[in-house]
Amino acid sequence: MTDTVLFGLSSFGSKILVFLLTPLYTRVLATEEFGIADLINTTIQFVYPILTLAISEATLRYAMKKEASPKKVLNNSLIFVFLSSLILLFLQPLFKLIDSSFAQYWLIFVAIFFMYNLQLCFSNFVKGIGLTKLFALQSIVYTLSIVVSNILLLVVFKTGLNGYLISMIIGHVIPIVLMFFGAKLYRYLFPVKIDKRLLKDMLAYSIPMIPTILSWTINTSIDKYIIIWSIGMGANGIYSVANKIPSLLTTVVNVFLQAWQLSAITYHEAQDEGMYYTKVYGILNAICAVGSVILMVLAKPLSAVLFDEAYFTAWQSMPMLTLSAIFSSLSGFLAAPFRAYMKTKHLFISTSMGAIVNIVLSAVLINFWGIIGASIATAVSFGIVWIVRAVATKKLVAMDMKWKRAIVTYGLLFITGLEITFHFILGCVFAFITGVIVIILYFREIKFVILWACQIMRKRKRNGETR
C-alpha cells in the first residue's frame, strides 16, 4: 500500500494533468495532426523492444537482485539504449513505408525514441534500487514539464504539431536530469564497463519478453495502423482521443500494478501466496467492474464537454475501449506471477493469441463500423489474453478466480458497452441494472476498500490532532 500511494501520487496525478490537456489538443490540433502525433508514439512502442532487446525489462529485475552489481546493470542497459538510437537513425526509408509523415518528422521521432528509452532505463533502475520516492517524483516532473511546454508552445507561441512533439522531448529530458543527479547515477556510470556474463543473464531474461511486448503492443495499437490504411490519418486522430477517457481507468489500475509488480516479486513462494493473490485480485476486479460502468455512461457527456466538435464522434468507441482497458488491467495483474517465477514464455503465448484475434477482427470490423469496429476487436482480443492468463496462472499460484462471478460480470459489461454504443438511452438503463448487479456480486470487496479508506482517513485525523 505504501508503494501504491507513492506511485499513485506520481502516476495518477500526472495522467490527470495530461488528460485535462485533451481539450487543448482537440482545439489546437487538427484530427490529422493528432493522428500523426499518435502514430509517432505508437511506432516507438513497437520499435523499442526490438532495437533495445527489451533491456529495460531486465534493468528493473536485476537492479532488485542483491547479488547483481547495480553499476554493471546500469552500464549494460545504457549500451543498448545508445546503440538502438544510432541504428534507428539510419532506418528512415523503412519507416516511410508505414506513412510518408515519418520523412518530415524523422529527427524528432529519433530524438523522442532516444529520450523515451533513456528515461525508461533510468526510472526502472531507480525503482529497482529502492528509490521509489524519486521514481514517483520524476513521473510528476515529467508531466509538469509536458504541461508547461505544451501551454507555451501550443497556446503562447502557436507552433502546432512541431511544438507538441518538441514538448514530448522536453518532458523526457527534465526527469532524466533529475534522476541523474537525484540518484547520483554518475556514480554508477564511470568508468564504463560491460559485464559480459551479467549481460548474458540480463538478455536471457529480456529477449523472451520481446515477443510478449510486441504482441501486447499489437493488441493495443495494430488497429490504429489498420485505421490509417483503411480510413485515414484523421480517423486515427479521433480514435486516439477516444482512448483518453478509458485510459483513466487504466491509470488508476496501473498505479496499483506498479506496486504489485514489486510485491509479487518479493512475495513469491510465500506460504499464503495463493490467498494473498486471491484477495488482491478480487479487489482489483471490483474496482475495474464498478469503474467501467461509470465510464461507459459518462462517455458521451464527457466527450461533449472535453472535445472539440471534430472529435465528438470518438465517444462511440469509448464503451468498448473501456472494456478492453479492464481486460488489459487484469491481464497486467496476472503477468506479475509469471515475471516473479521467470516464466515469461507464458506471457508471450497469451498476448500472441490476443494479437492474432485483434488483427483478424480489426481487418473485418473496421470495414463495417470504422473505429467502433476497432474498439470491439480490441475488447475481444484483450478478453482472450485475460482468459488464457487466468487459466495458466493456476499452474503457478493457487488462486481462486471465481469464474462464475467473472463470466456474469464481464458478459453484462460487454452487452452494456454495445448497447451504449448503438442505443445510448437504452444502454444507460442497462448500465444501471448492470451496476446494481456488480455491487451485489462484489459487495465484500467494495466494503473492504471503503473501510480501508475510512481507516486511513481516521489515522490521518488522529495524527493531525496529535500534532
Rosetta blueprint (number, residue, H / E / L):
1 M L
2 T H
3 D H
4 T H
5 V H
6 L H
7 F H
8 G H
9 L H
10 S H
11 S H
12 F H
13 G H
14 S H
15 K H
16 I H
17 L H
18 V H
19 F H
20 L H
21 L L
22 T H
23 P H
24 L H
25 Y H
26 T H
27 R H
28 V H
29 L L
30 A L
31 T H
32 E H
33 E H
34 F H
35 G H
36 I H
37 A H
38 D H
39 L H
40 I H
41 N H
42 T H
43 T H
44 I H
45 Q H
46 F H
47 V H
48 Y H
49 P H
50 I H
51 L H
52 T L
53 L L
54 A L
55 I H
56 S H
57 E H
58 A H
59 T H
60 L H
61 R H
62 Y H
63 A H
64 M L
65 K L
66 K L
67 E L
68 A L
69 S L
70 P H
71 K H
72 K H
73 V H
74 L H
75 N H
76 N H
77 S H
78 L H
79 I H
80 F H
81 V H
82 F H
83 L H
84 S H
85 S H
86 L H
87 I H
88 L H
89 L H
90 F L
91 L L
92 Q H
93 P H
94 L H
95 F H
96 K H
97 L L
98 I L
99 D L
100 S L
101 S H
102 F H
103 A H
104 Q H
105 Y L
106 W H
107 L H
108 I H
109 F H
110 V H
111 A H
112 I H
113 F H
114 F H
115 M H
116 Y H
117 N H
118 L H
119 Q H
120 L H
121 C H
122 F H
123 S H
124 N H
125 F H
126 V H
127 K H
128 G H
129 I L
130 G L
131 L L
132 T H
133 K H
134 L H
135 F H
136 A H
137 L H
138 Q H
139 S H
140 I H
141 V H
142 Y H
143 T H
144 L H
145 S H
146 I H
147 V H
148 V H
149 S H
150 N H
151 I H
152 L H
153 L H
154 L H
155 V H
156 V H
157 F L
158 K L
159 T L
160 G H
161 L H
162 N H
163 G H
164 Y H
165 L H
166 I H
167 S H
168 M H
169 I H
170 I H
171 G H
172 H H
173 V H
174 I H
175 P H
176 I H
177 V H
178 L H
179 M H
180 F H
181 F H
182 G H
183 A L
184 K L
185 L L
186 Y H
187 R H
188 Y H
189 L H
190 F L
191 P L
192 V L
193 K L
194 I L
195 D L
196 K H
197 R H
198 L H
199 L H
200 K H
201 D H
202 M H
203 L H
204 A H
205 Y H
206 S H
207 I L
208 P L
209 M H
210 I H
211 P H
212 T H
213 I H
214 L H
215 S H
216 W H
217 T H
218 I H
219 N H
220 T H
221 S H
222 I H
223 D H
224 K H
225 Y H
226 I H
227 I H
228 I H
229 W H
230 S H
231 I L
232 G L
233 M H
234 G H
235 A H
236 N H
237 G H
238 I H
239 Y H
240 S H
241 V H
242 A H
243 N L
244 K L
245 I L
246 P H
247 S H
248 L H
249 L H
250 T H
251 T H
252 V H
253 V H
254 N H
255 V H
256 F H
257 L H
258 Q H
259 A H
260 W H
261 Q H
262 L H
263 S H
264 A H
265 I H
266 T H
267 Y H
268 H L
269 E L
270 A L
271 Q L
272 D L
273 E H
274 G H
275 M H
276 Y H
277 Y H
278 T H
279 K H
280 V H
281 Y H
282 G H
283 I H
284 L H
285 N H
286 A H
287 I H
288 C H
289 A H
290 V H
291 G H
292 S H
293 V H
294 I H
295 L H
296 M H
297 V H
298 L H
299 A H
300 K H
301 P H
302 L H
303 S H
304 A H
305 V H
306 L H
307 F L
308 D L
309 E H
310 A H
311 Y H
312 F H
313 T H
314 A H
315 W H
316 Q H
317 S H
318 M H
319 P H
320 M H
321 L H
322 T H
323 L H
324 S H
325 A H
326 I H
327 F H
328 S H
329 S H
330 L H
331 S H
332 G H
333 F H
334 L H
335 A H
336 A H
337 P H
338 F H
339 R H
340 A H
341 Y L
342 M L
343 K L
344 T L
345 K H
346 H H
347 L H
348 F H
349 I H
350 S H
351 T H
352 S H
353 M H
354 G H
355 A H
356 I H
357 V H
358 N H
359 I H
360 V H
361 L H
362 S H
363 A H
364 V H
365 L H
366 I H
367 N H
368 F H
369 W H
370 G L
371 I H
372 I H
373 G H
374 A H
375 S H
376 I H
377 A H
378 T H
379 A H
380 V H
381 S H
382 F H
383 G H
384 I H
385 V H
386 W H
387 I H
388 V H
389 R H
390 A H
391 V H
392 A H
393 T H
394 K L
395 K L
396 L L
397 V L
398 A L
399 M L
400 D L
401 M L
402 K L
403 W H
404 K H
405 R H
406 A H
407 I H
408 V H
409 T H
410 Y H
411 G H
412 L H
413 L H
414 F H
415 I H
416 T H
417 G H
418 L H
419 E H
420 I H
421 T H
422 F H
423 H L
424 F H
425 I H
426 L H
427 G H
428 C H
429 V H
430 F H
431 A H
432 F H
433 I H
434 T H
435 G H
436 V H
437 I H
438 V H
439 I H
440 I H
441 L H
442 Y L
443 F H
444 R H
445 E H
446 I H
447 K H
448 F H
449 V H
450 I H
451 L H
452 W H
453 A H
454 C H
455 Q H
456 I H
457 M H
458 R H
459 K H
460 R H
461 K H
462 R H
463 N H
464 G H
465 E H
466 T H
467 R L
